[in-house]
């Protein structure tokens, strides 16, 4: 079976994490574009076709929830997965 790569935008302020996860996803055959904050994420979405955004919730400046709202207003068909290393019940809801 032929696998069609997914265009993934990986957004996290921790550059080491972005590099490591990007490498793993690319090894699995995906196309990965890194971004290190919400504004960079939105700039990339204007210029590239992205299928999935993997988005950190806690980032300086525009956080993941604010970024998610802007993504869904402008690009409603883009799937978004939220990540956090600071989970709690309130954030999950």
N, C-alpha and C positions, 0 to 999 in steps of 0.2 A: 504494500500500500504506500502511496506517495503522501508525505506529510507536507502540508502547506504551512510555512512559518507564520506565527502570530506576531504582529507588530506591537511590542510592549513598551510602554513608557514607565520607567522605574523612578519614583520620586521619593527621595529621603535625604535629609541633611547630613547623614553619616556617610561620608564618601567611601570609606572602607567597605561598609555594608553594600552599597550600590555596586562597587566594583566586583565584590565576591558573588553576589546574586546575579549580576549581569553575566559574568563568566559562566556560571552554572546553567543559566537559561540558554545562553548561546550554544553551549555544549549539547543541549537538548534540541537544538535546531531552531530556536526562536530568534527573532530580530529584536534587539533591545536598544533603547535610547535612554541614556541617563539624564536625570534632572536633579538638582540639589535644593530646590525650593519651589513654592507654589507659583511664583511669577514665571520662573523658567519653564515650568510645566505648561502653563497657559501659552507661552510664546511658542513652544515646540508644537503644541496642538494646532496652532494657526498654520504651521508650515508643513507638517507631516501627517500622513494618514496613520492613525493609531487605533488599534483594536481594543487594547486593554491598558488601563492605567493601574499600576500598583503604587499606592499612595500611603505614605506615613501620616499618621494623625498629628503627632507632636513635632512641629517644626517651628523655628523662629520666623517672625514676620507673619506671613499668611499661613495659618495652620492647615492641616489636611481637611478639616470640615469646611472651612471657608473655600478652599480650593475645590473640593467636591461640589459645592453649591454652584460655583462658577462654571465648572466643567459641565454639569448637568443642564444648566441654563443654555449654554452655547452648543454643546455636543451631546445631546440626549442619548444617542445610540452607542456612545463609547461606554464600555463596561468598566467599572471601577472596583478595585479590591482595596480595602483599607487594612493597614498594618499598624500595630503599635507595640512597643515594648513597655508601655506604661498603662496596661489595661486595668479597668475597674468596671463595675456594673453600670455606672452612669455613662461612660464612654461607649460601652457595648449597645446600650439602648439608643 
